[in-house]
């Protein structure tokens, strides 16, 4: 058993990008901790930011339960203006140093969404500042809006695809505007068909963080 930390820019990125892998970690008995950097308050599609944040945080709690995450926290950084500031880097560095995860998940730094790229920078800078006595965890960067062109790891998620989709659907407001569940199923099916052979029908792919 190990500790798994997920650094996600918005509520729903974690379920879309690595939900299947998280289900596998949960099934293996790993402890999962989700850090939502923003509450996605600008993605309300007509709802006020405050109401949107409350709704998406509530939905995130249900998604986390479905994914098997035991710990969740909201850092409430500005949605759409996320920055890897010195203060935020120090906060993540201290969390990693204190909690000592063996593996970190985050969005990859080629994502089209600037918050997603900022999350990757945040993880990279925080790990560079770890004290020498703290082991550096492995890092898997996942795809949400922008498919990866290079991949280092392929995880067969066939056994967990329905649970992953249920977690995505927990974000009811987002899925009412754009069917993220259907898009995620399609991408996972493509990854399974093209890259997971001789594995199952569905897969998630990741790139390792490079200094």
FENDASUL-V943007 format. One record per helix or strand of 3 or more residues. SS is the DSSP state (h for helix, s for strand). FROM is the first residue (numbers start at 1). TO is the last residue. If there is no record, write none. Layout:
# FENDASUL-V943007
SS|FROM|TO, SS|FROM|TO
This chain:
# FENDASUL-V943007
s|3|8, h|13|27, s|31|38, h|49|67, s|71|77, h|86|99, s|103|107, h|114|128, s|138|142, s|153|156, h|158|169, h|172|177, h|180|195, s|203|208
